[in-house]
């Protein structure tokens, strides 16, 4: 077991997933009525990341999709989430009462296990072994799980004005991340 590699992968994925930076985004989506199951979001995020670890290039290849096109599509979804946050409009609407879609789009994908995370996982394979990457993914999913469980508590501790300000600031940051991903893959 290469502890240094596991630590490096964990830190790289933590910074790309940006779970702490996503908290205001998730709180904003919840305030707009998006409901999701923390366990389901965590499991789906893990499954998406692990699937890309072991077969990302194959999965995209089956559909004839290049990694850059996939990253661009994820960036577009992130862009629209940022627009929602800044303008206070709702583009993502629930389609059913089960809220299964709320677990997948936009929370698990592209917010947590998005294009940036998935392309990073594919890139990490060039430098690290699959075992180190897998452990890094698992550690990050644990962080995702506990952070998502704390979102309501964090929301209650912040004033309404703080929430509005954070929503707009992180909306701009999300737009910038989406544009950066688009620029680097266009």
Phi, psi and omega in degrees: 000125181261095184298321180297319179294317179298316180297315179299312180298317181300314181293318179298311180295321178301317181289326180285316179295322178053053183302318181292323177290336179279347182304310179298327178296313182293318177299317179299316179295321178295321178295335177274002175105359178291128178244143178207157178265122183303316180297315182296315179300315180296315181294316180295319176301315179297315181297319178298312182295316181292322177300318179287332176298312186268344182206026183303310180295324179292314180302311180294322179298324178302326180263001181069031183255132175278154179303320181295323178293320178297316179297321179295318178297315177297322178296323179296318178296316178299321179301314181292326175297317177298319177299316177304314184294319184285316185270349180071030178251167181240116177259323179271116181243148177292138181261341181207171181283342182288339180058024176296320180298328178294339178280332185263300181242127006257007187284295182295317176226127010258004187294310184265304178255063185268189184301319179297316179295314184291320177291328176295318179300315178297320179293323181298333181298337179287336185244333185236158179281158182302324181298314179297319179294318179300314179296319177299320177297313182299316179299317180293325177294324176297318177297317178302311182303308183290328177291316179298324178294336183265357185301315180297319178299314179297321180298320179291336181276347182257142177288164180299318180296320177298318179298315181297316180296311179298320179300315181289318179296312181288337173296317177295318178297318179297319175300317180296319178296317180298316180294321178296316178297317180297315181297319183284348181241010182260000000 
